[in-house]
Each structure stands twice: as C-alpha cells, then as structure tokens.
Amino acid sequence: MPGERRLVVGLGNPGASYRDTRHNAGFAVLERLAERHGVARWEERCHSLVARWASPQGPVLLARPQTFVNGSGLAVQALLAEERLPLAALLVVVDDLHLPLGRLRLRAGGGDGGHNGLRDIAARLGTGYARLRLGIGAAPAPGEAQVAHVLGRWRDDERPALEAMLERAADAVELWLRAGAAAAQAINAPPAAGR
C-alpha cells in the first residue's frame, strides 16, 4: 500500500570476480532500478550495500547482501531488524536455474527451489515473503557442472534476452510496490515476442 516502507533485496556474490555472472542477476536488477530512478548513494550496513529510494509508493531500501549467496539470511535478518520491518514488506530478487533464460516468476511465498540463498533466508526467517525469480537458463551446457553454469558469465548471444529480462524485472518490482504480489504475478506469463 502507498506510503509503507519496503525492503527489496537482490541476491548475488560480492567482488569483481563474480560481477556479470548468472548468480548475480539479483544484484543486476537492483542496479537497474537504482539507475532508472537516479539512486546513486550506496553505503555499507547490515552486511549489505544499501541505498534509499524515495519511490512514489513510499520509502524503499534497496540492498545487495555482501555475505555471499549462501549466507544471505544473515543480511536479510539484520536489515529487517534494523529497519523494524515485517517479513511481508520484503521482496527478494533471485536467479533461478530452473527457469528458461528471460522468464520471470513472482510469488508471495513458497519454497527455496534448491536455491541456497533462499534456503538460508528461510532457515532464519521463514518463507512469508515475496520473491521474484529470474530465469538464468534451465540447464548447463553439455559437460558443464551446475555450479560452473550458475557462476559463469553471460555469453554474448544471451545479452539481448538478459537485457530484456532486467528491464521486465525492474518493472515487476515497481508493480509489486504499487499493487502487491498478486497483481505483480502478471509478469509470470512468457515475455511477448521481441521483449
């Protein structure tokens, strides 16, 4: 609802060696939102890089945990506590190996789907928060280990689909802020041709 404070967390791994990898798609969406809305000041707090965005729907804290993906729950727990926000005010943006590249899935709750970051958040806080899953390609290339695929960099031929997905994901976060998870689930349909 308008005026409520919210927390949007994008999962990823810190450091230059992980930049532009599939596992950092959550970071990329938050960077896209910050760029779109002229949010330039990030500071270190609660095991995260955080930025405040005065959105039309109310104050939003954007956060990129610096705990590495597997320890994301530590950062999310600290942020919710410091900001005195309920779990329902949280949206986590996360890569998903089980969705084709470019597909998005937003849900008000659910399981971890095998994602270690979501598993760590659930272990510390439960599952009563929204998550936006970003399709990073449903399967590794032949002979490629799953971890190598997830931590691999985007290929040139994937760039157009990636760019379109980041834009749609930023749109989905804005829709979640305006209208809530149920309305934002409209993004779960496959993207239109050319988008």
Secondary structure, DSSP 8 states (H G I E B T S, - for coil): -TT--EEEEE----SGGGTTBGGGHHHHHHHHHHHHTT----EEETTEEEEEEEETTEEEEEEEESS-GGGHHHHHHHHHHHHT--GGGEEEEEEETTS-TT-EEEESS---TT-HHHHHHHHHH-S-SEEEEEE--SS--TT--HHHHHTSB--GGGHHHHHHHHHHHHHHHHHHHHH-HHHHGGGGS---TT-
